[in-house]
């Protein structure tokens, strides 16, 4: 990240801190160099830090100008990919979101484990009225 025309490994992860998502990117240019970490509360903010440093490096060495305004952190994290969106929308607890507009409907992709009967007997459970007469 400090030398132009060298590849870096960017490991993106989303961690949970105080019940809020935090976006973390670990950057390592070589195996011998230490890992540098960036943590922010949004994907756009954490990628902006990295892209801003890359933009300054490119200006310093007279390389082609980069436009960090047009780069989106959500795209670089892969959160706009249709398969990822579908997996996120199928996670348990998503039905409690009230302000979210589902793109693929409320489709359950994961097989959730069956709830266990604590008594072990179906007859000990209260009867549910599911059949209604007309």
Buried (B, 14 or more C-beta within 10 A) or exposed (E): BEEEEEEBEBEBEEEEEEEEEBBBBBBBBEEEEEEBEBBBEEBBEBBBBBBEBBBEBBEEEEEEEBEBEEBBBBEBBEBEEEEEBBEEBBEEEEEEEEEEEEEEEEEEEEEEEEEEEEEEEEEEEEEEEEEEEE
